[in-house]
Amino acid sequence: MRATWIILLIMVIAGTGMYFWFSRKPKPANHDTIVFKNTADSIIQKMQVYLADDPKEVMYLDSVWMQSDSTPLKRVLNGVDQDTMSKQYSNLTLFLAYDHQSFYDLELKKPNPKLAYTISLEVEPMSDSDTLIVDGLITPQEGDAMHFASPMMKMHSRFIITYNHKLPQPPPDSTSIKGHDPNKTITILKN
């Protein structure tokens, strides 16, 4: 009789331990993941991804990406299909560049820097032209995913991207006609 109770007690303890072991939450990731999916290797080998922390202005001068203070942008992906970056940011801009011919800029705003994101990118040429299309899915650790798709823009040998919504607002002019202000301005310095 005593052996039956001991076996029953061991089974209850083992069952409780297994319940808590398999129902525990996974440890949160300490980084964001960027991955190219369904993209030809020939395109991936020519892709580079750069990071800028909340930039107001970014310059591209003769194949070098830099901020307005001449600090080069950090490179995370360079001809590989997957990489990681720190998840500790609130505003970040990714610059996807293809073979110094075209680029795409993606602004990421995180409500909580503790959450990890998975950024899945698919890059493919349009069927009727040489323009590349970026099709992306941003999946947060918690919450809904965000999908986007857009063509890449043509690059020039020297240009500046200014994010107008991050600059100080000009003083109001009562005589001006109010219209839509552009989100960003691309100034070509050399074609």
ABEGO torsion letter per residue (X at the ends): XAAAAAAAAAAAAAAAAAAAAAABBBBBBABBBBBBBGBBAAAAAABBBBBBBGBABBBBBGGBBBBAAGBBBBBABBGBABBBBBABBABBBBBBBBGGABBBBBBBBBABAABBBBBBBBBBBBAABABBBBBBBBBBABEBBBBBBBBBBBBBABBBBBBAAABBBBBBBAABBBBBBBABBBBBABX
